[in-house]
Amino acid sequence: MGSNSWHYCQYADGVQTRHAVEKEQSFETITVDTTSIVLPIKFSAKMKGQADVTISPQVSGQLMRICVTEGQQVIKGQTLFVIDSRNAQRTAQRSHQHV
């Protein structure tokens, strides 16, 4: 809203009146056009793999690192986990010593 200024008018019969006069305002204008836009829509879903696979280590030891994430596609020969093999190496050394 703009601010008002007041103008006083004196009439012939001596009556004085006050009138509010709105000050001129300037506004910035822009030109708009209609257009089409693409809005991204998100959906939640559950996916199931083609097959569930059980993975069992051939040696015992502490799991040191997991090299894949759940659901990641893997290929034959790819390292999935790194196991601390020091206990297995000690056991193998003791076995060789007793032979």
NORPEVEN-V68998 format. One record per helix or strand of 2 or more residues. SS is the DSSP state (a for helix, b for strand). FROM is the first residue (numbers start at 1). LEN is the number of residues. If there is no record, write none. Layout:
SS/FROM/LEN ; SS/FROM/LEN
This chain:
b/4/7 ; b/16/7 ; b/63/4 ; b/81/3 ; a/86/12
